[in-house]
Amino acid sequence: MKINNIEIKELSLNNQILYVPEMNKWKELIELNPVIDGERLIKSEDTKKLLLKNSNFFFALAFYRPVPTMHKWWLYINLIDMNGRWQRFHLEFLTCTKCEWNGASANPAVLDLYAGIENKWEAFNAGYDLPWVPCPKCKAELPRPAIWAQDTAEL
């Protein structure tokens, strides 16, 4: 699939088709906010601003139809490569309760990430069971599940 000359790959994850643009093209796609099947990919200016503001954190970003027969597109699913296996995650900003580090994290334990998946509990549990990372600063347990946390060296 191509949208405004941007190549979009299909990826099957948890038996759901996700559409993944090239990473270096997401910002361009967000700014263009194309119409797909008669509807804008990004529904609101607030969402557009949020995506552009946080685009430096994206590992991979996908859009999808929650139900294959539905003509409605949902944006967006963040994806991270976990040793050759893609995993959905919710981008969160956490504060460590021990050292007060504050930064971005990837939480795979948000049920909404698995909307439209036939075996959503199985997919949710697989994400939840991934190893959680500690606080990048003091190595204490973070207050919510995180499979990645922004190291201050990444800033």
N, C-alpha and C positions, 0 to 999 in steps of 0.2 A: 504494500500500500504506500502511496505517496500523497503527502499533503503539502501544498505550496512548495513543491520540489524538495521536501524533506522526506527521506526514506524512513518508513515506520516498519519495524520488524514485529512479527507475531511471535508470542511466547506462550506456551502452555504451562500453567502453574496451577497445581491442585485441580486439574481438569477444567480450567477456566482459561479462555484466550485473553491475553493481555496484549496491548499494542504499545511498543516501546520505541520511541524515537532515539536517534543517536544522541548520546549525552551532550555533545558540544552543540546540538541543535535545539535543546529544550528552551533555552532563553528566547531564541528566535520564534519558536512555535508559540510560546506564551505571549510574546509581544504581538504576533500576528492574530492570535485567537481565532483560528479558522472556523468556518461553518462545516460541520460534518453531518450528513443526513438531515440537513435543514435546521440544525441547532448549533449554537456556539459551543465550542469545547469547554470554555471557561465561562461560567454563568454570571459571575459578578466581578466588578472592578476590585472589590476587597480581596477576593480569592486571587485575582491576577497580581495584585500588589504583594500579597503574602508569598506567592510562588516565586516572583522575581526577587523578593528580599531574601528568601531562603534557598535560592538556586545553588549557592555554593556548597550546600550540604548534601545535595542529591547524589546518590550513588547511581541509581537508575530510576526513572519515573515512567509510569505506565498509565494508560487510560483503558477503560473497558466498558462492556455492557454488563450490568449486573445479572441480567437474564438474556441469553443469546437471542431470543425472539423479540426482545424489547428494542425499540429504535431510539433508546435514550442512552447517551454516553455518560459515564461517570469518570470524573477526574478526582482524584489521582491515587495511585498506589506507589509508595516508595518501595524500592527493591534494593536489597543488599546481597552481594555474593558471599555466601557462607561456605567456603571451601568447595566451590563448583556447584552449589545448589542455591538457587534464588530464594530469598525469604522476604515476605512482606513486612513492613514495619510502619509504625506511626512515629513521626518526628515530634519529639517532646523536648522541652527545656526544663532541666531538673536542677535542684540545689542539693548538694550533699549535706546531710544533717550533722556530719562530724566536722568538716573543714570549711563549709559554705562555698565550695566550688560551685559554679553555675555554668551550665553549658548544654549543648544539644546532645540528644541520645536517641537511639533507635529501639522502640518498644514493639515487640512482635505479639504482645498479649493484649490486643485490643480487638474485641469480637467483630466490630464493624469492618475490619480489614478483610474479613472472610465472607462478606455478603455475596450471595449468589453462588456460593460453592456448595456442591452436593454434600460433601462430607466436611462441613465447616468445623465441627468439633474436633475431628481428627487433625485437620490443618492447624487449628488454633493450638491444640495440645502439642503438636510437633514444634511450633514456634515457641511456645511457652517453655518447652523442655530444652531449648538451646542453652548453651552456657551463657550466663550473665556476666557482664564485665563489671569490675568495681569502679569506684571513683578514680578518674585519671590522675588526680592530685594526691590523695591520701590512701587510696586503695581500700577504703571502707565500702560496705555494701550501699548501693544507691537505693533511694526510697521506692523506686518502681523498677520493673524488669527492663533491662537494657542489654542488647546484644552488641552495641557499639556506643561509645561515649566520646565526645569531642575532646581530644587531647589538647591542652593549651598550646602545644607545639604546632598544632594545625592552624592556629590563628595567624 
